[in-house]
Amino acid sequence: MTSAGETGSRAQQMREKAQEMTNAAARATDPEERKRLTDKAKRLMEESKQAGGKGTDDTGMNPL
């Protein structure tokens, strides 16, 4: 079982990686590469929210 600190750390790493991809997308000259990087960054941000990381609006709890 992972501790809350480990989960928060993983979520933080995912958000940092998403930010790096967003920055790379902004620098990309190829429109397809830009879209690929942007889409991947969005997916990572969603995953970080689901991981219940610190600083997200999501509490990480399943409402059901």
Steps between C-alpha positions, in 0.01 A plus 500: 500500500632845416505780752336836436846655465600259226174557315539876527858477380398292200222742416745790527743324266219442252402870511864602445530265203173636358637854531819397319291352219288815481816707471639267233171524310528878503847474344408233245488614140319193367122531559459123544778485758352800681159330517651170616692672781200710602272196511750302704543790744123517549484125568779525756327787678179297520692201635669718761159622615377141525806411703369742761811708506545806713392820331220348296131570536431129517506334840599170341197328645248304300156659555329161469 
